[in-house]
């Protein structure tokens, strides 16, 4: 999960993806994750305000779940070219360098396993 909410295991099978997401899908998933994280950040800011109540906290939690789902979809993406693999690696590197993190586990494996597996497959093709 992201840095604001405690990490939980996410089942990859609960998040449908096309069998082999092409590069267009990779770029789309990067944008979806950026949008989800921006919405989550806004939700956290509202929840942390002095007048915030239970509704704002629940909304922030809901937005965090959406951001986590977008992250899992991104990490399960299968680039179909070196350009797609590079874009995925660059985004993940910049995201984690900024202090954010991804869901710790997907199907009981560290998130990086899926990223590495899919990038290796793209570079091996």
Secondary structure, DSSP 8 states (H G I E B T S, - for coil): --TTS---EE-GGGS---SS--HHHHHHHHHHHHHHHHHHHHHHHHHTSTT--HHHHHHHHHHHHHHHHHHHHHHT---SSHHHHHHHHHHHHHHHHTT----SEETTEEHHHHHHHHHHHHHH-
